[in-house]
């Protein structure tokens, strides 16, 4: 019986699920990324790499959409420094590495439904 999934694809899905759980657990813990990683033996570089891959997978799952990407100017200094701003019609979504994955998923879903 062939499912069409390669071992590599299944492995990637399992890893993405594990990484989502780690990211979610960190968000729920209320700890900073630095403190959470230190207490769980994870490097910050690994955490942010996993977070990036999880976000990319979430965007890929959301399906194709047309958006204008506008890089933020570095002169702006505030508490929240967006690393990416996406405009879909009237909707604007700004994110950085600390943006929770679930918030990004909900924002993309809402923007798609608003079209």
The first five atom37 places (N, CA, C, CB, O) and aatype in JSON, in Angstrom:
{
  "aatype": [20, 20, 20, 20, 20, 20, 20, 20, 20, 20, 20, 20, 20, 20, 20, 20, 20, 20, 20, 20, 20, 20, 20, 20, 20, 20, 20, 20, 20, 20, 20, 20, 20, 20, 20, 20, 20, 20, 20, 20, 20, 20, 20, 20, 20, 20, 20, 20, 20, 20, 20, 20, 20, 20, 20, 20, 20, 20, 20, 20, 20, 20, 20, 20, 20, 20, 20, 20, 20, 20, 20, 20, 20, 20, 20, 20, 20, 20, 20, 20, 20, 20, 20, 20, 20, 20, 20, 20, 20, 20, 20, 20, 20, 20, 20, 20, 20, 20, 20, 20, 20, 20, 20, 20, 20, 20, 20, 20, 20, 20, 20, 20, 20, 20, 20],
  "atom_mask": [
    [1, 1, 1, 1, 1],
    [1, 1, 1, 1, 1],
    [1, 1, 1, 1, 1],
    [1, 1, 1, 1, 1],
    [1, 1, 1, 1, 1],
    [1, 1, 1, 1, 1],
    [1, 1, 1, 1, 1],
    [1, 1, 1, 1, 1],
    [1, 1, 1, 1, 1],
    [1, 1, 1, 1, 1],
    [1, 1, 1, 1, 1],
    [1, 1, 1, 1, 1],
    [1, 1, 1, 1, 1],
    [1, 1, 1, 1, 1],
    [1, 1, 1, 1, 1],
    [1, 1, 1, 1, 1],
    [1, 1, 1, 1, 1],
    [1, 1, 1, 1, 1],
    [1, 1, 1, 1, 1],
    [1, 1, 1, 1, 1],
    [1, 1, 1, 1, 1],
    [1, 1, 1, 1, 1],
    [1, 1, 1, 1, 1],
    [1, 1, 1, 1, 1],
    [1, 1, 1, 1, 1],
    [1, 1, 1, 1, 1],
    [1, 1, 1, 1, 1],
    [1, 1, 1, 1, 1],
    [1, 1, 1, 1, 1],
    [1, 1, 1, 1, 1],
    [1, 1, 1, 1, 1],
    [1, 1, 1, 1, 1],
    [1, 1, 1, 1, 1],
    [1, 1, 1, 1, 1],
    [1, 1, 1, 1, 1],
    [1, 1, 1, 1, 1],
    [1, 1, 1, 1, 1],
    [1, 1, 1, 1, 1],
    [1, 1, 1, 1, 1],
    [1, 1, 1, 1, 1],
    [1, 1, 1, 1, 1],
    [1, 1, 1, 1, 1],
    [1, 1, 1, 1, 1],
    [1, 1, 1, 1, 1],
    [1, 1, 1, 1, 1],
    [1, 1, 1, 1, 1],
    [1, 1, 1, 1, 1],
    [1, 1, 1, 1, 1],
    [1, 1, 1, 1, 1],
    [1, 1, 1, 1, 1],
    [1, 1, 1, 1, 1],
    [1, 1, 1, 1, 1],
    [1, 1, 1, 1, 1],
    [1, 1, 1, 1, 1],
    [1, 1, 1, 1, 1],
    [1, 1, 1, 1, 1],
    [1, 1, 1, 1, 1],
    [1, 1, 1, 1, 1],
    [1, 1, 1, 1, 1],
    [1, 1, 1, 1, 1],
    [1, 1, 1, 1, 1],
    [1, 1, 1, 1, 1],
    [1, 1, 1, 1, 1],
    [1, 1, 1, 1, 1],
    [1, 1, 1, 1, 1],
    [1, 1, 1, 1, 1],
    [1, 1, 1, 1, 1],
    [1, 1, 1, 1, 1],
    [1, 1, 1, 1, 1],
    [1, 1, 1, 1, 1],
    [1, 1, 1, 1, 1],
    [1, 1, 1, 1, 1],
    [1, 1, 1, 1, 1],
    [1, 1, 1, 1, 1],
    [1, 1, 1, 1, 1],
    [1, 1, 1, 1, 1],
    [1, 1, 1, 1, 1],
    [1, 1, 1, 1, 1],
    [1, 1, 1, 1, 1],
    [1, 1, 1, 1, 1],
    [1, 1, 1, 1, 1],
    [1, 1, 1, 1, 1],
    [1, 1, 1, 1, 1],
    [1, 1, 1, 1, 1],
    [1, 1, 1, 1, 1],
    [1, 1, 1, 1, 1],
    [1, 1, 1, 1, 1],
    [1, 1, 1, 1, 1],
    [1, 1, 1, 1, 1],
    [1, 1, 1, 1, 1],
    [1, 1, 1, 1, 1],
    [1, 1, 1, 1, 1],
    [1, 1, 1, 1, 1],
    [1, 1, 1, 1, 1],
    [1, 1, 1, 1, 1],
    [1, 1, 1, 1, 1],
    [1, 1, 1, 1, 1],
    [1, 1, 1, 1, 1],
    [1, 1, 1, 1, 1],
    [1, 1, 1, 1, 1],
    [1, 1, 1, 1, 1],
    [1, 1, 1, 1, 1],
    [1, 1, 1, 1, 1],
    [1, 1, 1, 1, 1],
    [1, 1, 1, 1, 1],
    [1, 1, 1, 1, 1],
    [1, 1, 1, 1, 1],
    [1, 1, 1, 1, 1],
    [1, 1, 1, 1, 1],
    [1, 1, 1, 1, 1],
    [1, 1, 1, 1, 1],
    [1, 1, 1, 1, 1],
    [1, 1, 1, 1, 1],
    [1, 1, 1, 1, 1],
    [1, 1, 1, 1, 1]
  ],
  "atom_positions": [
    [[0.85, -1.18, 0.0], [0.0, 0.0, 0.0], [0.89, 1.24, 0.0], [-0.96, 0.0, 1.23], [1.68, 1.43, 0.92]],
    [[0.77, 2.07, -1.01], [1.59, 3.26, -1.13], [0.78, 4.49, -0.73], [2.14, 3.42, -2.56], [-0.34, 4.69, -1.19]],
    [[1.38, 5.3, 0.14], [0.68, 6.5, 0.6], [1.14, 7.74, -0.14], [0.89, 6.69, 2.08], [0.51, 8.79, -0.03]],
    [[2.22, 7.63, -0.9], [2.71, 8.79, -1.62], [3.66, 9.65, -0.8], [1.56, 9.61, -2.08], [4.2, 10.63, -1.31]],
    [[3.86, 9.3, 0.47], [4.76, 10.06, 1.32], [6.1, 9.35, 1.42], [4.15, 10.26, 2.72], [6.16, 8.15, 1.65]],
    [[7.16, 10.1, 1.25], [8.49, 9.53, 1.4], [8.88, 9.54, 2.86], [9.53, 10.3, 0.55], [8.28, 10.25, 3.68]],
    [[9.88, 8.75, 3.19], [10.39, 8.73, 4.55], [10.86, 10.13, 4.94], [11.54, 7.71, 4.7], [10.67, 10.56, 6.08]],
    [[11.47, 10.82, 4.0], [11.96, 12.17, 4.25], [10.81, 13.13, 4.57], [12.75, 12.68, 3.04], [10.92, 13.96, 5.47]],
    [[9.7, 13.01, 3.84], [8.55, 13.88, 4.08], [7.92, 13.58, 5.44], [7.49, 13.71, 2.97], [7.54, 14.5, 6.17]],
    [[7.82, 12.3, 5.79], [7.26, 11.93, 7.08], [8.15, 12.43, 8.2], [7.07, 10.41, 7.18], [7.66, 12.96, 9.2]],
    [[9.46, 12.27, 8.05], [10.41, 12.74, 9.05], [10.27, 14.25, 9.25], [11.85, 12.39, 8.65], [10.29, 14.73, 10.38]],
    [[10.15, 14.98, 8.15], [9.99, 16.44, 8.23], [8.71, 16.81, 8.98], [9.97, 17.06, 6.83], [8.72, 17.72, 9.81]],
    [[7.63, 16.11, 8.7], [6.36, 16.4, 9.39], [6.46, 16.11, 10.88], [5.23, 15.57, 8.78], [5.96, 16.88, 11.7]],
    [[7.12, 15.02, 11.23], [7.3, 14.69, 12.65], [8.14, 15.76, 13.34], [7.98, 13.3, 12.81], [7.8, 16.2, 14.44]],
    [[9.2, 16.18, 12.69], [10.06, 17.23, 13.27], [9.3, 18.55, 13.4], [11.32, 17.43, 12.42], [9.39, 19.22, 14.43]],
    [[8.56, 18.92, 12.37], [7.78, 20.16, 12.44], [6.8, 20.12, 13.6], [7.03, 20.4, 11.12], [6.61, 21.11, 14.3]],
    [[6.17, 18.97, 13.8], [5.22, 18.83, 14.91], [5.95, 18.98, 16.25], [4.51, 17.46, 14.84], [5.44, 19.64, 17.15]],
    [[7.14, 18.37, 16.38], [7.92, 18.49, 17.62], [8.33, 19.95, 17.85], [9.18, 17.58, 17.56], [8.24, 20.46, 18.97]],
    [[8.77, 20.61, 16.79], [9.21, 21.99, 16.92], [8.03, 22.9, 17.27], [9.88, 22.47, 15.63], [8.18, 23.82, 18.07]],
    [[6.86, 22.64, 16.68], [5.66, 23.43, 17.03], [5.36, 23.28, 18.52], [4.43, 22.97, 16.19], [5.04, 24.26, 19.19]],
    [[5.48, 22.06, 19.02], [5.21, 21.81, 20.44], [6.2, 22.56, 21.32], [5.26, 20.31, 20.73], [5.81, 23.12, 22.35]],
    [[7.47, 22.57, 20.94], [8.48, 23.29, 21.72], [8.18, 24.79, 21.71], [9.9, 23.02, 21.15], [8.22, 25.44, 22.75]],
    [[7.89, 25.33, 20.54], [7.6, 26.76, 20.43], [6.35, 27.11, 21.23], [7.42, 27.16, 18.94], [6.33, 28.12, 21.93]],
    [[5.33, 26.29, 21.12], [4.1, 26.53, 21.87], [4.38, 26.45, 23.38], [3.01, 25.49, 21.46], [3.89, 27.28, 24.15]],
    [[5.15, 25.46, 23.8], [5.47, 25.3, 25.22], [6.23, 26.53, 25.74], [6.3, 24.02, 25.46], [5.99, 26.99, 26.86]],
    [[7.15, 27.05, 24.93], [7.89, 28.26, 25.34], [6.94, 29.44, 25.48], [9.01, 28.6, 24.32], [7.04, 30.21, 26.44]],
    [[6.03, 29.59, 24.54], [5.09, 30.7, 24.6], [4.19, 30.58, 25.81], [4.25, 30.76, 23.32], [3.92, 31.57, 26.49]],
    [[3.72, 29.38, 26.09], [2.84, 29.15, 27.24], [3.57, 29.31, 28.56], [2.21, 27.76, 27.15], [2.96, 29.65, 29.57]],
    [[4.88, 29.06, 28.56], [5.66, 29.12, 29.8], [5.79, 30.55, 30.33], [7.04, 28.53, 29.59], [5.96, 30.75, 31.54]],
    [[5.71, 31.53, 29.44], [5.9, 32.91, 29.85], [7.36, 33.29, 29.98], [5.2, 33.16, 31.15], [7.68, 34.43, 30.29]],
    [[8.26, 32.34, 29.74], [9.69, 32.6, 29.83], [10.18, 33.28, 28.55], [10.47, 31.3, 30.07], [9.57, 33.16, 27.49]],
    [[11.27, 34.0, 28.68], [11.91, 34.54, 27.48], [12.52, 33.38, 26.71], [12.99, 35.62, 27.84], [12.71, 32.29, 27.26]],
    [[12.82, 33.61, 25.46], [13.44, 32.56, 24.65], [14.76, 32.15, 25.3], [13.67, 33.05, 23.19], [15.07, 30.96, 25.38]],
    [[15.52, 33.12, 25.75], [16.83, 32.84, 26.36], [16.67, 31.94, 27.59], [17.53, 34.15, 26.76], [17.37, 30.94, 27.72]],
    [[15.75, 32.29, 28.48], [15.55, 31.5, 29.71], [14.99, 30.12, 29.41], [14.62, 32.24, 30.67], [15.42, 29.13, 30.0]],
    [[14.03, 30.04, 28.5], [13.44, 28.75, 28.16], [14.49, 27.82, 27.55], [12.26, 28.93, 27.18], [14.6, 26.66, 27.94]],
    [[15.26, 28.35, 26.62], [16.27, 27.53, 25.96], [17.32, 27.05, 26.97], [16.95, 28.32, 24.83], [17.74, 25.9, 26.94]],
    [[17.73, 27.95, 27.86], [18.73, 27.57, 28.86], [18.2, 26.45, 29.76], [19.12, 28.79, 29.72], [18.94, 25.53, 30.1]],
    [[16.94, 26.53, 30.15], [16.38, 25.54, 31.06], [16.04, 24.21, 30.38], [15.14, 26.09, 31.71], [15.82, 23.21, 31.05]],
    [[16.01, 24.2, 29.03], [15.67, 22.98, 28.3], [16.82, 22.46, 27.44], [14.47, 23.23, 27.44], [16.64, 21.54, 26.65]],
    [[18.01, 23.04, 27.61], [19.18, 22.57, 26.87], [19.09, 22.76, 25.37], [19.4, 21.13, 27.15], [19.57, 21.93, 24.6]],
    [[18.46, 23.86, 24.95], [18.29, 24.18, 23.53], [19.09, 25.44, 23.25], [16.76, 24.37, 23.14], [19.08, 26.37, 24.05]],
    [[19.78, 25.48, 22.13], [20.46, 26.73, 21.77], [19.44, 27.7, 21.19], [21.62, 26.47, 20.77], [18.47, 27.29, 20.55]],
    [[19.68, 28.98, 21.42], [18.77, 29.99, 20.85], [18.76, 29.91, 19.33], [19.17, 31.41, 21.31], [17.72, 30.11, 18.7]],
    [[19.91, 29.62, 18.74], [19.97, 29.51, 17.28], [19.07, 28.39, 16.78], [21.41, 29.26, 16.82], [18.37, 28.54, 15.78]],
    [[19.07, 27.25, 17.49], [18.19, 26.14, 17.1], [16.74, 26.54, 17.23], [18.48, 24.88, 17.95], [15.93, 26.28, 16.34]],
    [[16.4, 27.19, 18.36], [15.01, 27.6, 18.59], [14.52, 28.51, 17.46], [14.88, 28.32, 19.94], [13.45, 28.29, 16.9]],
    [[15.31, 29.54, 17.14], [14.88, 30.48, 16.1], [14.86, 29.81, 14.72], [15.81, 31.7, 16.07], [14.02, 30.16, 13.89]],
    [[15.75, 28.86, 14.46], [15.74, 28.12, 13.2], [14.45, 27.3, 13.1], [16.99, 27.19, 13.08], [13.77, 27.32, 12.08]],
    [[14.12, 26.6, 14.17], [12.89, 25.8, 14.19], [11.68, 26.7, 14.02], [12.78, 25.0, 15.5], [10.75, 26.36, 13.28]],
    [[11.68, 27.84, 14.7], [10.55, 28.77, 14.61], [10.37, 29.25, 13.17], [10.75, 29.98, 15.56], [9.25, 29.35, 12.67]],
    [[11.48, 29.54, 12.5], [11.41, 29.98, 11.11], [10.82, 28.89, 10.22], [12.8, 30.39, 10.6], [9.97, 29.16, 9.38]],
    [[11.28, 27.64, 10.4], [10.76, 26.55, 9.59], [9.28, 26.29, 9.86], [11.56, 25.28, 9.86], [8.52, 26.0, 8.94]],
    [[8.87, 26.41, 11.12], [7.46, 26.22, 11.47], [6.61, 27.31, 10.82], [7.27, 26.23, 13.01], [5.53, 27.03, 10.29]],
    [[7.09, 28.55, 10.86], [6.36, 29.66, 10.23], [6.27, 29.47, 8.72], [7.04, 31.01, 10.54], [5.21, 29.68, 8.12]],
    [[7.38, 29.06, 8.11], [7.36, 28.83, 6.66], [6.36, 27.74, 6.3], [8.76, 28.46, 6.15], [5.65, 27.85, 5.3]],
    [[6.3, 26.68, 7.11], [5.34, 25.61, 6.87], [3.91, 26.11, 7.02], [5.6, 24.43, 7.83], [3.03, 25.74, 6.25]],
    [[3.68, 26.97, 8.02], [2.33, 27.52, 8.24], [1.92, 28.38, 7.05], [2.29, 28.36, 9.54], [0.76, 28.34, 6.62]],
    [[2.85, 29.15, 6.53], [2.55, 30.0, 5.37], [2.28, 29.13, 4.15], [3.71, 30.97, 5.08], [1.36, 29.41, 3.37]],
    [[3.07, 28.07, 3.97], [2.86, 27.16, 2.84], [1.5, 26.47, 2.94], [3.99, 26.1, 2.78], [0.83, 26.29, 1.93]],
    [[1.1, 26.1, 4.16], [-0.19, 25.45, 4.36], [-1.35, 26.41, 4.09], [-0.29, 24.91, 5.78], [-2.44, 25.99, 3.71]],
    [[-1.11, 27.71, 4.29], [-2.16, 28.7, 4.07], [-2.49, 28.83, 2.59], [-1.73, 30.06, 4.64], [-3.54, 29.37, 2.23]],
    [[-1.6, 28.35, 1.73], [-1.86, 28.39, 0.3], [-1.34, 29.66, -0.34], [-3.33, 28.26, 0.03], [-0.91, 30.58, 0.35]],
    [[-1.37, 29.69, -1.66], [-0.83, 30.85, -2.37], [-1.7, 32.09, -2.16], [-0.71, 30.55, -3.86], [-2.93, 32.02, -2.11]],
    [[-1.04, 33.2, -2.05], [-1.73, 34.48, -1.96], [-0.81, 35.55, -2.51], [-2.15, 34.8, -0.49], [0.41, 35.39, -2.53]],
    [[-1.38, 36.62, -2.94], [-0.6, 37.71, -3.48], [-0.47, 38.77, -2.41], [-1.25, 38.29, -4.76], [-1.45, 39.17, -1.79]],
    [[0.75, 39.22, -2.2], [0.99, 40.22, -1.18], [2.16, 41.09, -1.59], [1.25, 39.56, 0.18], [3.06, 40.66, -2.3]],
    [[2.12, 42.31, -1.13], [3.22, 43.24, -1.35], [4.08, 43.22, -0.09], [2.69, 44.69, -1.67], [3.59, 43.5, 1.01]],
    [[5.36, 42.89, -0.23], [6.27, 42.86, 0.91], [7.02, 44.18, 0.96], [7.26, 41.66, 0.81], [7.65, 44.6, -0.01]],
    [[6.94, 44.83, 2.1], [7.58, 46.13, 2.27], [8.55, 46.05, 3.43], [6.53, 47.26, 2.5], [8.11, 45.9, 4.57]],
    [[9.85, 46.13, 3.18], [10.8, 46.06, 4.28], [10.67, 47.29, 5.17], [12.25, 45.94, 3.74], [10.46, 48.4, 4.69]],
    [[10.8, 47.07, 6.46], [10.72, 48.17, 7.41], [12.05, 48.91, 7.45], [10.35, 47.65, 8.82], [13.12, 48.31, 7.3]],
    [[11.99, 50.2, 7.64], [13.21, 51.0, 7.75], [13.83, 50.8, 9.11], [12.91, 52.49, 7.5], [13.13, 50.71, 10.12]],
    [[15.14, 50.74, 9.15], [15.85, 50.51, 10.4], [15.87, 51.74, 11.3], [17.26, 50.06, 10.11], [16.15, 51.62, 12.5]],
    [[15.57, 52.93, 10.75], [15.59, 54.13, 11.58], [14.51, 54.07, 12.67], [15.39, 55.38, 10.72], [14.67, 54.67, 13.73]],
    [[13.43, 53.36, 12.4], [12.35, 53.27, 13.38], [12.83, 52.44, 14.56], [11.07, 52.64, 12.75], [13.32, 51.32, 14.37]],
    [[12.71, 52.96, 15.75], [13.08, 52.22, 16.96], [11.9, 52.23, 17.9], [14.34, 52.84, 17.64], [11.42, 53.29, 18.3]],
    [[11.44, 51.07, 18.25], [10.34, 50.95, 19.18], [10.43, 49.59, 19.84], [8.97, 51.14, 18.46], [11.35, 48.82, 19.55]],
    [[9.5, 49.28, 20.73], [9.47, 47.99, 21.39], [9.36, 46.86, 20.37], [8.29, 47.93, 22.38], [10.08, 45.87, 20.45]],
    [[8.47, 47.03, 19.41], [8.24, 46.01, 18.4], [8.95, 46.4, 17.12], [6.74, 45.8, 18.15], [8.63, 47.43, 16.52]],
    [[9.9, 45.6, 16.7], [10.61, 45.86, 15.45], [10.23, 44.78, 14.44], [12.16, 45.91, 15.67], [10.76, 43.67, 14.5]],
    [[9.31, 45.09, 13.52], [8.9, 44.07, 12.56], [10.04, 43.71, 11.64], [7.7, 44.55, 11.74], [10.79, 44.57, 11.19]],
    [[10.17, 42.43, 11.35], [11.16, 41.96, 10.4], [10.53, 41.75, 9.03], [11.81, 40.65, 10.9], [11.21, 41.65, 8.01]],
    [[9.19, 41.7, 9.02], [8.47, 41.5, 7.77], [7.1, 42.14, 7.91], [8.34, 39.99, 7.42], [6.41, 41.96, 8.91]],
    [[6.71, 42.89, 6.89], [5.36, 43.46, 6.83], [4.71, 42.98, 5.54], [5.39, 45.03, 6.91], [5.27, 43.14, 4.46]],
    [[3.53, 42.4, 5.67], [2.79, 41.89, 4.52], [1.5, 42.68, 4.41], [2.5, 40.35, 4.66], [0.77, 42.82, 5.39]],
    [[1.23, 43.2, 3.23], [-0.01, 43.93, 2.98], [-0.85, 43.12, 2.0], [0.28, 45.38, 2.42], [-0.39, 42.76, 0.91]],
    [[-2.08, 42.83, 2.41], [-3.02, 42.12, 1.55], [-4.26, 42.99, 1.48], [-3.35, 40.65, 2.09], [-5.08, 43.0, 2.41]],
    [[-4.4, 43.72, 0.38], [-5.49, 44.68, 0.29], [-5.34, 45.72, 1.38], [-6.87, 43.98, 0.4], [-4.31, 46.4, 1.45]],
    [[-6.34, 45.86, 2.23], [-6.31, 46.81, 3.35], [-5.63, 46.22, 4.59], [-7.71, 47.24, 3.71], [-5.29, 46.96, 5.51]],
    [[-5.44, 44.91, 4.62], [-4.86, 44.25, 5.8], [-3.34, 44.39, 5.8], [-5.26, 42.75, 5.82], [-2.69, 44.29, 4.76]],
    [[-2.78, 44.63, 6.98], [-1.34, 44.74, 7.16], [-0.95, 43.78, 8.28], [-0.91, 46.21, 7.48], [-1.51, 43.85, 9.38]],
    [[0.01, 42.91, 8.01], [0.5, 41.97, 9.01], [1.99, 42.22, 9.18], [0.21, 40.48, 8.61], [2.75, 42.09, 8.22]],
    [[2.41, 42.59, 10.38], [3.83, 42.8, 10.68], [4.25, 41.76, 11.71], [4.09, 44.24, 11.21], [3.58, 41.55, 12.72]],
    [[5.38, 41.11, 11.44], [5.86, 40.05, 12.34], [7.36, 40.19, 12.56], [5.53, 38.66, 11.77], [8.08, 40.82, 11.78]],
    [[7.8, 39.58, 13.66], [9.23, 39.41, 13.9], [9.42, 38.03, 14.51], [9.8, 40.53, 14.84], [8.46, 37.26, 14.6]],
    [[10.64, 37.7, 14.92], [10.9, 36.34, 15.41], [10.11, 35.98, 16.66], [12.35, 36.18, 15.69], [9.91, 34.8, 16.94]],
    [[9.66, 36.98, 17.42], [8.92, 36.71, 18.65], [7.41, 36.6, 18.44], [9.21, 37.78, 19.66], [6.67, 36.35, 19.39]],
    [[6.96, 36.8, 17.21], [5.53, 36.7, 16.93], [5.11, 35.24, 17.1], [5.19, 37.21, 15.49], [5.67, 34.35, 16.45]],
    [[4.13, 34.98, 17.96], [3.69, 33.59, 18.16], [3.14, 33.0, 16.87], [2.63, 33.52, 19.27], [2.43, 33.67, 16.12]],
    [[3.47, 31.74, 16.63], [3.03, 31.05, 15.42], [1.51, 31.08, 15.27], [3.53, 29.61, 15.42], [1.0, 31.3, 14.17]],
    [[0.8, 30.86, 16.36], [-0.67, 30.81, 16.29], [-1.23, 32.17, 15.88], [-1.27, 30.37, 17.65], [-2.22, 32.24, 15.15]],
    [[-0.6, 33.25, 16.34], [-1.04, 34.59, 15.96], [-0.83, 34.8, 14.47], [-0.29, 35.66, 16.78], [-1.69, 35.36, 13.79]],
    [[0.31, 34.37, 13.96], [0.59, 34.5, 12.53], [-0.43, 33.7, 11.7], [2.03, 34.02, 12.22], [-0.94, 34.19, 10.7]],
    [[-0.71, 32.48, 12.13], [-1.69, 31.66, 11.41], [-3.06, 32.34, 11.39], [-1.8, 30.26, 12.05], [-3.72, 32.38, 10.36]],
    [[-3.48, 32.86, 12.53], [-4.79, 33.51, 12.61], [-4.84, 34.77, 11.76], [-5.14, 33.85, 14.06], [-5.85, 35.06, 11.12]],
    [[-3.74, 35.53, 11.76], [-3.7, 36.76, 10.97], [-3.78, 36.45, 9.48], [-2.42, 37.56, 11.28], [-4.48, 37.14, 8.73]],
    [[-3.07, 35.43, 9.05], [-3.11, 35.05, 7.63], [-4.51, 34.58, 7.26], [-2.07, 33.93, 7.32], [-5.03, 34.95, 6.2]],
    [[-5.11, 33.77, 8.12], [-6.47, 33.28, 7.86], [-7.45, 34.45, 7.77], [-6.92, 32.29, 8.96], [-8.3, 34.51, 6.88]],
    [[-7.32, 35.38, 8.72], [-8.24, 36.53, 8.73], [-8.06, 37.39, 7.48], [-8.01, 37.38, 9.98], [-9.05, 37.84, 6.9]],
    [[-6.82, 37.62, 7.08], [-6.57, 38.43, 5.9], [-7.12, 37.75, 4.65], [-5.06, 38.7, 5.75], [-7.68, 38.41, 3.78]],
    [[-6.96, 36.44, 4.56], [-7.49, 35.71, 3.41], [-9.0, 35.78, 3.35], [-7.04, 34.27, 3.45], [-9.58, 35.9, 2.28]],
    [[-9.64, 35.7, 4.52], [-11.1, 35.75, 4.57], [-11.63, 37.15, 4.3], [-11.6, 35.26, 5.92], [-12.77, 37.31, 3.88]],
    [[-10.81, 38.17, 4.53], [-11.25, 39.55, 4.35], [-11.24, 39.96, 2.88], [-10.35, 40.5, 5.15], [-11.85, 40.96, 2.51]],
    [[-10.55, 39.2, 2.04], [-10.47, 39.56, 0.62], [-11.81, 39.47, -0.05], [-9.48, 38.67, -0.1], [-11.92, 39.73, -1.25]]
  ]
}
